């Protein structure tokens, strides 16, 4: 059987060599074995199916999953797998990739003795890492799923971490343990809760994976000011599942894309990779085109794929098929919106701004809402 200590040492060495794991956090990673926090049943992706992997059936493979630099799927379908044989349809909780955990902890810029709020307890591993460095009395973790919260709390206690674990809506924070010096969210938000700023000391920091309907992958580091606002910039590329009360509607090709033969037809000379394939432009399009989900569907031939743009709320959709070597692409659209034209217009807007990189965008959260800006707060962007 695989040796957990050896697997852990190998992972920590790789994270250190890549620069993701800093010297300040390495002792915590060495002290907190990841596999102790991973449930005995996890799921692996096989095509569109989420298939269970039980520790009792293949402990070596289970351990390898625990210490790979990959996310581990720990819950599907909110705890009730939707297919026979415990096969899942949707990932609803996971243990984040270790390099993402390490880089986010480094970005949190925390010091021993600080009071920290974690949104999304999950397995409890991240909370244990925080407690190892800060002390039990300085970590509060909020988890919306009662079963996940109970399990994580139990494992944390077994490991000697008597931190505060709260079952509840993380968007509300936990005022009983406030004020906090730092808040770290391990779930993404489209609308960043102002409660996190209200419960953070002026000068404190809030670290949030921020997402749009189109683009999931912006880590924002906010500074909280005396006026109750928090202002932040994008400092990394991470993708997380949304806070449960912000899930919205995900796109389903089977449900949302109808009457392809009767759809409007047009052509474009814009290659789909130009507007969809790079992080900076994808981020910008997400700022400009609301309620638009992106789905890429592989074809039966090498290099053939279809880009789908879907608005699950209105029923509008657009589809563009890519074939290797093509210079002109057919676009089919249906519904009230012309989604491909909207995306192309957003691309031209970004291009006209001299193609700003992700770190030039900022986000301000106030008691009245949030808004985006470019370079400085007075260059507010109307999405």
N, C-alpha and C positions, 0 to 999 in steps of 0.2 A: 504494500500500500504506500502511496505517496506520503512523504513526511511533511506535516504542516509547517514545522520550523524551517525546514529547507526551502519550501515553497515561498514562505513569507520573506526569508532572507533574500531570495532571488528577486522577488518583486520589489522590495525596498531598494536593493542595489540598482535595479533598472530605473526606478523613479528618481533616485539620487543622481544617476549618471545623465538622465535626460534633463535635469534641472527642475523638474516638477516638485520634488520633495526637498524643502529647504533644511538647513542644519537645525533650525529652531524646532521643526516639527518631526525630525527623524526619530528622536527618542520616544515620542508618543506612538508613532507607527510601529516601532520595535516592541513597545510594551503592550499593544492592544491587538491580539490575533484576530484577523478578519473572520476566519471561519467560525469562531465561536458565536458570531452574530447572524450568520446566514441560516435561514430555516432549513430543515431536513429535506424539504421538497422545494425545488426551484423549477423553472421552466426554460426550455430552449426553443429557439425558433427553427421550425422546419417548414420552409415555404411560408404560407400564410397561417400555419398552425402553430400553436404554442403548446409544446409537449412536455409533460412532467418528467423530471429527473429526480428520483428518490435516493437519498443517501444510503438507505439500507440495501438498495439494489446494486449500486456501483459507487462505493465511497471514494475510490481513487479519482474517478471522473468528477464526482461532486467537489472534492477538494481542489482539483485542477481548476474548476470553474470559480471557486472561491478566491483563488490567488492569481487568476489571469487578470491582465489589465483591461478588463471588459466589465460592462454592467452585468449584474446578475438579476434576472427576473424573479421576484419573490412573491408576487401576487398577480393573478389574472382575473379579469371580470369582477373586480371588487370582492374577491374571495369566493365567488360561486362560478366555477368554470362553465362556460356556456355550451360546450360540446360533450358528447358521450366520451367516457374514458378520461375524464378530468382534463380534456383538451380545451385550451383557452382561445378566446377571440381577440381580447384587448389587454395590453399590459397596463396594470393599474398601480403597481408599486415595484420598485427595484432598488438594488444597492448600486450606487453610482460607481462609475469607473474610478479606480484608485488614483489615477493621475489627475482626474477632475477634482476629486476630493482634496488631494494635496495642493493643487493650484488655487482652489477656492479658499482653503484655510490660510494659505500664504497671502492672498489678496485681502483677507479679512483684517490683516494688520493688527492682530490682537496681542496683548501683553498679559503675562501672569497677573492674576488678581482682578482682571476686568470681569464685569457681569455680562453674560452673553445669552441671547435668546436665539434658539434654533427653531425654524419653522419646517416641520416635516421630520419626525423622528426616524421613520423607516425602520431599518434593522437595529438602530441604536449605535452602530459603529462610529459614525461621525460624532455623535454626542459623547461617546467614550473618549475619542481622541481629544475633544475639547476639554473634558473633565480631567484627563491625564495632564494636560498642560496648565489648566486654570484652577483646578480644584472643584470638588463636588458642589460646593455651595455657590459656585459662580456660573452654573449652567442650568438653564430651563429649556425644555424641549416640548413642543406642541405637535400632536399627531391627531389627524381627523378621524382615522379609522380605529375604532375601539380594539379590535382584535390585534392589529399591528402594534398599537400603543401598549397593550397589556404584555404582549410577547417581548417587545423591546425593553420594557421596564423590568420584567423578570430577568432577562439576560444581563442587563446592566447591574442589577442587585447581586446576581450570582458572581459577577466579575468584580464586585466591590465598589461600584459607582452608584452612590446614593444621590443622584441628581433628581431634580424636579421634572417628572414627566406628566404632561397634562393631556387628557383626551378632549379635543375641542377643535374649533375652527381657527386655524393658524392665522387667517386674515385679521382676526381680532387681537392677536398677540396674547400677552398674559400680564395685565396691569399689576397683578398682585406681586410680581417679582421685579417690576420696573422701579427705577429707571435702569435702562441697559446702556452699556458702553458700545456694544456691537449687536447687530441682528444679522443672522445669516439664514437665507431661505434655500431649502433644497427642493423646492417646487417652483415652477415658473409662474409668472403673473403677467397678464396683459394690462391690468389696472393695478398698480402698486398700492397696497393698502396704506392709507395715511396713518392708521393706528400704529404702524411700526415707527414712524417718525415721532409721533406723540409720546411713545414710550421710551424714546432714546434721548440720552443727555445731549444738549447742544455741544457740538464738536464730535459727537459719536458718529459711527458709520453703519450703514445698512447695505448688505450685499445681496443682490437679487438677480436671478435669471429672468430676463424680461423677454417677452415674446409678442409677436403679432399673429394674425390668422395665417399669414403667408410664410413668415420666417420665424423659426424657433432656434435661437442661438446667440443671444446677447447677454453677457454678464455685466450688470451695471453696479458700480460702487458709488453709493450716495454719501454725502456729508450732510449732517443735520444741523440746521442753523437756529439761532435764537428766535427767529420769527415763526418757527414751527414747520418750515418748508424743508424738503431735502432735495439737493441738487446732485446729479451724478453724471458720469460718463461711462461709456462702454469700455471695459477693461479686458474682456475675454470672450471666447466663443464656446458656449456650453448649451446643451439642449436638455431640458427637463420636462417632465409631465406637469401639466397645469394644476394649480390649486383646484380642488374639486368643485368649488362653487363658481369657477371661471371656465369650466371645460367647454362650454358652448356646444356646437355641433360639428362633429368631424365629417369629412367628405367620405361618401361611399359611392364608388362608381356604379355598383349594381343598383343602388337606390336613386342616385341623383342624376346620372347621365342617361337620358331617354331620347328616343326618336332621332338617332344619329342621321338616318337617311333624310329626314325632313329638316335638318338644321341649316342655318345660313352658311354659305360657303364663300371663302375669300382666300387670298394668298398673301404670303409675306416673304420678303427676302432677308428678314432678320433671323439669324440662326438662334435656335432656342437656348443654346449654351450661353450666348452673349448676354441674355437678360436673366437667366436663371442659374447659371452654373458657378458663379463666383460669389463669395460671401458678402463682399461690400455692396454689390448691386442688388443681391437678393434681400439684404437688410433694408436698403433704401426703398425698394418696391413695396416691401411690407409696411413701411411708413405711409405710403401713398395710396395703396389699394386695400381698402378694408374688406372684411368678409370674403376673403378669397383664399381657398385652400389649394395647395399645390400637390399633385400626385403624379409620379413618374411611373409608367407601366412599361416593363420590358416586353419586347416582341419576341416572336419565335425565331427570328434570324439575328445573327451577330450584328451589333451596331444599330439595330432597329428599336426604337422606343417611341412611346406616345406621351406627350406632356398634356396633362389635364389640369385645367383651372376650374374650380368648382365653388360656387356660392351655395352652401346647403340651406341657407335661410330663404333666398329668393327662387332657387331652382335654376339659376343661370349657370351655364358651363361653356367652356371652350376646350377644344382638343386639337393638338398639332402633332402630326406624325413625323418623326425624324428618320431619314434613311441615309446611310453613309454616302458622301459625295454629292448630295443634293444641295442646290443653291437656292431653290425656291420651295416653300413649304405650304401645303394646304392647311387651312384653318377652318374648322367647323364650330359654329357657336349657336347657342339657343338661350332663350330667356330674355328678360328686359335689359340685361347688361351685356356689353361687348367686352368680355373680360380680357381677351388677348390684346385688344386695342388699348384698354386701360393699362395693362402691364407694359406695353410698348411705350405709351406716353410717360409712364413713371420712369422707365429706363432713360428716355430722352431728357426728362427733368433732372435726373441724377447726373447724366452726362453734361448737361448745361451748367451744373454747379461745380464743374471740374472734378467730377468723380470722387467725392469725399470718401475717405476710408472710415471704417467703423468707429475708430477712436475719436473722430471729429464730432460725432453726434452726442447730444446731451439730453437728459430728461429731468424735468422738475416736477415734484409732487407737492401739491398744496392741499389744504382742507377742502378746496373746491374742485379738485381734479388734478390732471396732469397734462403737460405739454412737452413737445419735442423742440430742440433747438440745435443749430449748427454752429460750432466753434464757441460762440458766446451766447449768453441767455437772451440778449436783445435781438438775436436773429431767430426768432420763433418761427417754426414751420407749421403751417396749417395742413394737417393730414386730410 
